[in-house]
Amino acid sequence: MTDDVVLRVLAKQMIPFILLFALYVQFHGDYGPGGGFQAGVLFGAGFMLYGMVFGVTTLERLFPGGAFRIGIAAGVLLYSAVGIAGVLLSGNFLDYNVLAADPKAGQHMGIIVVEFGIGVTVAAVMIAAFYAFARPKA
């Protein structure tokens, strides 16, 4: 597919909008439908489209193979850190009310951070699965 000029040009134009829409879904998730999982899938799909059109080796230069491992761990740690912060602040695990002086502000902050952690993990897992299937076998 790397020789198809039309496909390459269309992908270069679409991928930024896919990633921008993923960010919109990510940060709009606490106000309406969407959130971390959906945004992670969209973000991962943008990178997978890039890998399918421009090649896996080109994608590995942009998103190295070990980076997805860091992303998976960082997302899970971020999610867990918010839960542990709730416990340390005399609340329950993932009790967002205690994260700020105003319970409503704590809810807002907690949901955004947890959903971001979920989004990072889902995107990294999708890219890892893509690498597992798309890399040429030795």
MIMAR-946992 format. One record per atom (N, C-alpha, C): residue number from 1; residue in three letters; y negated, x negated, z. Coordinates in steps of 0.02 Angstrom, whole numbers, m for minus. Each point is the difference from the previous one (the first is absolute). Last residue first. Example, Ala and Ser with C-alpha at 12.3 -4.5 7.8 and 13.67 -1.06 7.14 Angstrom:
// MIMAR-946992
<2 SER <112 m642 354>>;
<2 SER <m59 m42 3>>;
<2 SER <m55 39 37>>;
<1 ALA <286 m15 m4>>;
<1 ALA <m59 45 0>>;
<1 ALA <m60 m45 0>>;
//
This chain:
// MIMAR-946992
<138 ALA <669 m505 582>>;
<138 ALA <19 m68 m21>>;
<138 ALA <73 m6 m17>>;
<137 LYS <m178 217 m22>>;
<137 LYS <55 m28 41>>;
<137 LYS <19 m68 m27>>;
<136 PRO <m248 127 m15>>;
<136 PRO <61 m18 m37>>;
<136 PRO <52 m32 46>>;
<135 ARG <m180 183 87>>;
<135 ARG <8 m73 m10>>;
<135 ARG <64 m13 m40>>;
<134 ALA <m61 222 70>>;
<134 ALA <m32 m23 m61>>;
<134 ALA <9 m75 m12>>;
<133 PHE <81 128 197>>;
<133 PHE <31 27 m60>>;
<133 PHE <m27 m33 m64>>;
<132 ALA <m82 m61 217>>;
<132 ALA <73 m4 6>>;
<132 ALA <34 22 m65>>;
<131 TYR <m237 20 25>>;
<131 TYR <21 m68 m11>>;
<131 TYR <76 m6 1>>;
<130 PHE <m89 209 54>>;
<130 PHE <m12 m16 m71>>;
<130 PHE <22 m71 m16>>;
<129 ALA <6 67 223>>;
<129 ALA <53 32 m37>>;
<129 ALA <m7 m13 m75>>;
<128 ALA <m171 m77 138>>;
<128 ALA <61 m38 14>>;
<128 ALA <59 30 m38>>;
<127 ILE <m203 114 m6>>;
<127 ILE <m5 m60 m41>>;
<127 ILE <62 m44 10>>;
<126 MET <m17 192 133>>;
<126 MET <8 19 m71>>;
<126 MET <m2 m61 m45>>;
<125 VAL <m45 m30 228>>;
<125 VAL <72 15 m10>>;
<125 VAL <12 19 m73>>;
<124 ALA <m223 m37 66>>;
<124 ALA <38 m63 0>>;
<124 ALA <74 13 m11>>;
<123 ALA <m142 188 22>>;
<123 ALA <m16 m37 m61>>;
<123 ALA <41 m64 m5>>;
<122 VAL <20 125 198>>;
<122 VAL <31 35 m56>>;
<122 VAL <m14 m37 m65>>;
<121 THR <m103 m83 197>>;
<121 THR <72 m7 2>>;
<121 THR <33 32 m60>>;
<120 VAL <m232 27 27>>;
<120 VAL <15 m70 m14>>;
<120 VAL <76 m10 m2>>;
<119 GLY <m78 212 65>>;
<119 GLY <m13 m14 m70>>;
<119 GLY <17 m71 m20>>;
<118 ILE <15 64 227>>;
<118 ILE <53 32 m39>>;
<118 ILE <m9 m15 m74>>;
<117 GLY <m169 m72 145>>;
<117 GLY <61 m39 10>>;
<117 GLY <58 28 m39>>;
<116 PHE <m200 120 m3>>;
<116 PHE <m8 m62 m37>>;
<116 PHE <62 m43 8>>;
<115 GLU <m11 196 126>>;
<115 GLU <13 15 m70>>;
<115 GLU <m9 m62 m44>>;
<114 VAL <m53 m20 228>>;
<114 VAL <72 11 m8>>;
<114 VAL <17 14 m73>>;
<113 VAL <m228 m22 56>>;
<113 VAL <35 m64 7>>;
<113 VAL <75 8 m10>>;
<112 ILE <m136 195 m4>>;
<112 ILE <m17 m44 m56>>;
<112 ILE <40 m65 4>>;
<111 ILE <20 153 178>>;
<111 ILE <33 25 m60>>;
<111 ILE <m14 m46 m59>>;
<110 GLY <m108 m46 206>>;
<110 GLY <71 m12 3>>;
<110 GLY <36 22 m63>>;
<109 MET <m233 43 24>>;
<109 MET <14 m71 m8>>;
<109 MET <75 m14 m1>>;
<108 HIS <m69 223 42>>;
<108 HIS <m20 m21 m67>>;
<108 HIS <18 m73 m13>>;
<107 GLN <33 87 216>>;
<107 GLN <47 30 m48>>;
<107 GLN <m15 m25 m70>>;
<106 GLY <m151 m61 167>>;
<106 GLY <63 m35 7>>;
<106 GLY <53 25 m48>>;
<105 ALA <m204 114 13>>;
<105 ALA <m10 m65 m34>>;
<105 ALA <64 m42 5>>;
<104 LYS <m1 202 118>>;
<104 LYS <m2 14 m72>>;
<104 LYS <m9 m64 m40>>;
<103 PRO <m8 m10 239>>;
<103 PRO <68 11 m26>>;
<103 PRO <1 13 m76>>;
<102 ASP <m181 m153 128>>;
<102 ASP <4 69 m22>>;
<102 ASP <70 11 m30>>;
<101 ALA <m37 m213 76>>;
<101 ALA <m28 40 54>>;
<101 ALA <3 74 m15>>;
<100 ALA <187 m148 m115>>;
<100 ALA <m74 m3 2>>;
<100 ALA <m24 44 57>>;
<99 LEU <232 m28 m36>>;
<99 LEU <m22 m59 m37>>;
<99 LEU <m77 m7 m2>>;
<98 VAL <152 178 94>>;
<98 VAL <m23 m51 46>>;
<98 VAL <m29 m61 m36>>;
<97 ASN <98 192 m116>>;
<97 ASN <m57 23 40>>;
<97 ASN <m30 m55 44>>;
<96 TYR <204 m10 m144>>;
<96 TYR <m63 m25 m26>>;
<96 TYR <m60 17 43>>;
<95 ASP <269 m44 27>>;
<95 ASP <m48 48 26>>;
<95 ASP <m69 m25 m18>>;
<94 LEU <221 m110 m39>>;
<94 LEU <m36 34 m54>>;
<94 LEU <m43 58 24>>;
<93 PHE <145 m69 189>>;
<93 PHE <7 m37 m63>>;
<93 PHE <m28 43 m56>>;
<92 ASN <m107 56 232>>;
<92 ASN <68 m3 m27>>;
<92 ASN <0 m42 m63>>;
<91 GLY <m182 m49 192>>;
<91 GLY <20 59 m37>>;
<91 GLY <73 m6 m19>>;
<90 SER <m152 m168 109>>;
<90 SER <22 54 45>>;
<90 SER <15 65 m37>>;
<89 LEU <m52 m218 m100>>;
<89 LEU <m60 35 22>>;
<89 LEU <17 64 39>>;
<88 LEU <170 m137 m94>>;
<88 LEU <m38 m45 42>>;
<88 LEU <m65 33 27>>;
<87 VAL <137 118 m155>>;
<87 VAL <36 m7 63>>;
<87 VAL <m41 m44 48>>;
<86 GLY <m83 26 m218>>;
<86 GLY <m2 64 36>>;
<86 GLY <33 m4 67>>;
<85 ALA <16 m183 m143>>;
<85 ALA <m68 4 27>>;
<85 ALA <m9 66 38>>;
<84 ILE <200 m34 m117>>;
<84 ILE <m1 m39 62>>;
<84 ILE <m69 2 31>>;
<83 GLY <25 104 m210>>;
<83 GLY <40 34 51>>;
<83 GLY <m1 m36 67>>;
<82 VAL <m105 m102 m183>>;
<82 VAL <m38 60 19>>;
<82 VAL <38 39 54>>;
<81 ALA <107 m185 m94>>;
<81 ALA <m56 m21 43>>;
<81 ALA <m42 59 22>>;
<80 SER <178 30 m156>>;
<80 SER <24 m10 69>>;
<80 SER <m56 m18 47>>;
<79 TYR <m50 19 m230>>;
<79 TYR <22 65 26>>;
<79 TYR <20 m5 73>>;
<78 LEU <m46 m200 m111>>;
<78 LEU <m61 39 10>>;
<78 LEU <15 69 29>>;
<77 LEU <181 m139 m61>>;
<77 LEU <m34 m25 60>>;
<77 LEU <m64 39 14>>;
<76 VAL <117 49 m198>>;
<76 VAL <38 23 58>>;
<76 VAL <m33 m24 65>>;
<75 GLY <m95 m76 m200>>;
<75 GLY <m7 72 6>>;
<75 GLY <36 28 60>>;
<74 ALA <24 m230 m53>>;
<74 ALA <m68 15 24>>;
<74 ALA <m10 75 9>>;
<73 ALA <205 m81 m94>>;
<73 ALA <m6 m15 71>>;
<73 ALA <m68 19 28>>;
<72 ILE <35 25 m232>>;
<72 ILE <46 44 37>>;
<72 ILE <m8 m10 75>>;
<71 GLY <m120 m145 m141>>;
<71 GLY <m27 68 0>>;
<71 GLY <44 49 38>>;
<70 ILE <75 m222 m32>>;
<70 ILE <m57 1 47>>;
<70 ILE <m29 70 4>>;
<69 ARG <163 m33 m159>>;
<69 ARG <31 m5 66>>;
<69 ARG <m54 2 55>>;
<68 PHE <m65 m8 m225>>;
<68 PHE <22 67 18>>;
<68 PHE <35 m1 68>>;
<67 ALA <m73 m204 m99>>;
<67 ALA <m56 40 26>>;
<67 ALA <23 70 21>>;
<66 GLY <136 m173 m110>>;
<66 GLY <1 1 73>>;
<66 GLY <m55 44 30>>;
<65 GLY <20 m31 m241>>;
<65 GLY <60 31 28>>;
<65 GLY <1 4 75>>;
<64 PRO <m238 m4 m133>>;
<64 PRO <59 m43 9>>;
<64 PRO <57 35 36>>;
<63 PHE <m203 83 m153>>;
<63 PHE <28 23 64>>;
<63 PHE <64 m39 12>>;
<62 LEU <m126 m63 m187>>;
<62 LEU <m50 43 32>>;
<62 LEU <21 20 70>>;
<61 ARG <147 m125 m134>>;
<61 ARG <m59 m42 10>>;
<61 ARG <m55 39 36>>;
<60 GLU <196 113 m61>>;
<60 GLU <13 m46 56>>;
<60 GLU <m57 m48 11>>;
<59 LEU <m5 148 m185>>;
<59 LEU <m11 36 62>>;
<59 LEU <11 m46 60>>;
<58 THR <51 m85 m210>>;
<58 THR <m72 8 6>>;
<58 THR <m18 36 64>>;
<57 THR <226 m19 m54>>;
<57 THR <m27 m66 18>>;
<57 THR <m76 2 7>>;
<56 VAL <117 193 m73>>;
<56 VAL <9 m12 71>>;
<56 VAL <m28 m67 21>>;
<55 GLY <m100 145 m210>>;
<55 GLY <56 m42 18>>;
<55 GLY <2 m15 75>>;
<54 PHE <m149 151 m133>>;
<54 PHE <m17 m70 m9>>;
<54 PHE <55 m48 20>>;
<53 VAL <28 242 13>>;
<53 VAL <m37 m12 m62>>;
<53 VAL <m10 m75 m13>>;
<52 MET <111 78 199>>;
<52 MET <38 23 m58>>;
<52 MET <m36 m17 m66>>;
<51 GLY <m105 m50 208>>;
<51 GLY <59 m41 m10>>;
<51 GLY <40 20 m61>>;
<50 TYR <m186 131 64>>;
<50 TYR <m23 m66 m21>>;
<50 TYR <60 m45 m15>>;
<49 LEU <46 206 95>>;
<49 LEU <m21 8 m70>>;
<49 LEU <m24 m66 m28>>;
<48 MET <51 4 226>>;
<48 MET <61 3 m40>>;
<48 MET <m17 10 m73>>;
<47 PHE <m175 3 156>>;
<47 PHE <26 m68 m9>>;
<47 PHE <64 0 m41>>;
<46 GLY <m92 209 51>>;
<46 GLY <m48 m38 m40>>;
<46 GLY <24 m71 m13>>;
<45 ALA <123 138 146>>;
<45 ALA <11 18 m70>>;
<45 ALA <m49 m36 m46>>;
<44 GLY <m23 m25 235>>;
<44 GLY <59 m35 m26>>;
<44 GLY <14 15 m73>>;
<43 PHE <m173 119 104>>;
<43 PHE <m18 m71 m3>>;
<43 PHE <59 m41 m28>>;
<42 LEU <38 228 41>>;
<42 LEU <m46 m9 m56>>;
<42 LEU <m18 m74 m9>>;
<41 VAL <131 57 186>>;
<41 VAL <39 11 m61>>;
<41 VAL <m45 m11 m61>>;
<40 GLY <m102 m9 210>>;
<40 GLY <44 m57 m10>>;
<40 GLY <41 6 m63>>;
<39 ALA <m134 182 66>>;
<39 ALA <m41 m55 m24>>;
<39 ALA <42 m62 m13>>;
<38 GLN <106 186 97>>;
<38 GLN <m19 15 m69>>;
<38 GLN <m42 m57 m30>>;
<37 PHE <60 m18 227>>;
<37 PHE <59 m3 m43>>;
<37 PHE <m19 11 m73>>;
<36 GLY <m174 14 167>>;
<36 GLY <29 m66 m10>>;
<36 GLY <58 m2 m47>>;
<35 GLY <m155 209 m29>>;
<35 GLY <3 m46 56>>;
<35 GLY <36 m63 m19>>;
<34 GLY <m46 285 m71>>;
<34 GLY <5 m70 m18>>;
<34 GLY <4 m43 62>>;
<33 PRO <m126 244 m22>>;
<33 PRO <67 m23 m18>>;
<33 PRO <m1 m73 m21>>;
<32 GLY <m202 50 150>>;
<32 GLY <35 46 m44>>;
<32 GLY <69 m27 m16>>;
<31 TYR <m148 m111 153>>;
<31 TYR <m40 61 m12>>;
<31 TYR <36 51 m42>>;
<30 ASP <86 m218 55>>;
<30 ASP <m10 33 65>>;
<30 ASP <m43 63 m8>>;
<29 GLY <52 m142 m191>>;
<29 GLY <60 31 28>>;
<29 GLY <m10 34 67>>;
<28 HIS <m145 m137 m150>>;
<28 HIS <m15 72 3>>;
<28 HIS <57 36 35>>;
<27 PHE <8 m234 m45>>;
<27 PHE <m53 12 48>>;
<27 PHE <m23 73 3>>;
<26 GLN <182 m69 m148>>;
<26 GLN <10 m33 65>>;
<26 GLN <m53 22 50>>;
<25 VAL <m17 68 m226>>;
<25 VAL <52 37 35>>;
<25 VAL <11 m28 70>>;
<24 TYR <m148 m118 m137>>;
<24 TYR <m27 66 16>>;
<24 TYR <50 41 39>>;
<23 LEU <71 m206 m85>>;
<23 LEU <m45 m9 57>>;
<23 LEU <m32 66 21>>;
<22 ALA <134 3 m191>>;
<22 ALA <42 m13 59>>;
<22 ALA <m44 m11 62>>;
<21 PHE <m106 22 m207>>;
<21 PHE <24 64 23>>;
<21 PHE <45 m8 61>>;
<20 LEU <m72 m195 m104>>;
<20 LEU <m57 34 31>>;
<20 LEU <20 68 27>>;
<19 LEU <159 m121 m123>>;
<19 LEU <m11 m31 65>>;
<19 LEU <m59 32 37>>;
<18 ILE <43 73 m219>>;
<18 ILE <58 18 42>>;
<18 ILE <m10 m29 71>>;
<17 PHE <m157 m58 m163>>;
<17 PHE <m9 68 22>>;
<17 PHE <58 25 43>>;
<16 PRO <11 m218 m98>>;
<16 PRO <m53 4 51>>;
<16 PRO <m12 70 26>>;
<15 ILE <162 m26 m175>>;
<15 ILE <21 m27 64>>;
<15 ILE <m57 m1 52>>;
<14 MET <m26 66 m238>>;
<14 MET <25 51 47>>;
<14 MET <13 m28 69>>;
<13 GLN <m75 m136 m189>>;
<13 GLN <m50 50 15>>;
<13 GLN <22 49 54>>;
<12 LYS <147 m167 m81>>;
<12 LYS <m57 m35 31>>;
<12 LYS <m55 49 19>>;
<11 ALA <185 83 m120>>;
<11 ALA <19 m17 69>>;
<11 ALA <m57 m35 36>>;
<10 LEU <m27 49 m229>>;
<10 LEU <0 61 40>>;
<10 LEU <18 m14 73>>;
<9 VAL <14 m179 m151>>;
<9 VAL <m70 20 8>>;
<9 VAL <m5 62 43>>;
<8 ARG <216 m77 m57>>;
<8 ARG <m34 m47 44>>;
<8 ARG <m72 19 13>>;
<7 LEU <126 126 m156>>;
<7 LEU <25 10 69>>;
<7 LEU <m35 m46 49>>;
<6 VAL <m45 m29 m228>>;
<6 VAL <m28 64 23>>;
<6 VAL <21 13 72>>;
<5 VAL <89 m190 m110>>;
<5 VAL <m70 m8 17>>;
<5 VAL <m30 64 28>>;
<4 ASP <252 m106 0>>;
<4 ASP <m33 62 m21>>;
<4 ASP <m73 m2 23>>;
<3 ASP <170 m166 54>>;
<3 ASP <m31 m11 m65>>;
<3 ASP <m38 61 m24>>;
<2 THR <130 m15 207>>;
<2 THR <m59 m42 5>>;
<2 THR <m34 m11 m67>>;
<1 MET <210 119 49>>;
<1 MET <m60 40 0>>;
<1 MET <m63 m43 0>>;
//
